[in-house]
Amino acid sequence: IIMETYLNLNYNFRFILVFLSFKKVINLKKVHRR
């Protein structure tokens, strides 16, 4: 059970990282449009 929880947390962490980098890319594009 502990191993499953660890994998689950790792998966969520990766998802958050991807989401944050995606937001950064969007913000950079908005800045470039100006």
C-alpha positions as CSV (number, residue, x, y, z in Angstrom):
1,I,0.0,0.0,0.0
2,I,2.8,2.4,0.8
3,M,4.4,1.8,-2.5
4,E,1.1,2.5,-4.3
5,T,0.7,5.8,-2.4
6,Y,4.3,6.8,-3.3
7,L,3.7,6.1,-7.0
8,N,0.4,8.0,-6.8
9,L,2.1,11.0,-5.2
10,N,4.9,10.9,-7.8
11,Y,2.3,10.8,-10.6
12,N,0.5,13.8,-9.1
13,F,3.7,15.7,-8.7
14,R,4.6,15.1,-12.4
15,F,1.2,16.3,-13.5
16,I,1.6,19.5,-11.4
17,L,5.0,20.1,-12.9
18,V,3.7,19.7,-16.4
19,F,0.8,22.0,-15.6
20,L,3.1,24.7,-14.2
21,S,5.5,24.5,-17.2
22,F,2.4,24.7,-19.5
23,K,1.3,27.9,-17.7
24,K,4.8,29.4,-18.1
25,V,4.8,28.7,-21.8
26,I,1.3,30.4,-22.1
27,N,2.5,33.4,-20.2
28,L,5.7,33.7,-22.3
29,K,3.6,33.6,-25.5
30,K,1.3,36.3,-24.1
31,V,4.3,38.5,-23.4
32,H,5.7,37.9,-26.9
33,R,2.4,38.9,-28.4
34,R,2.7,42.3,-26.8
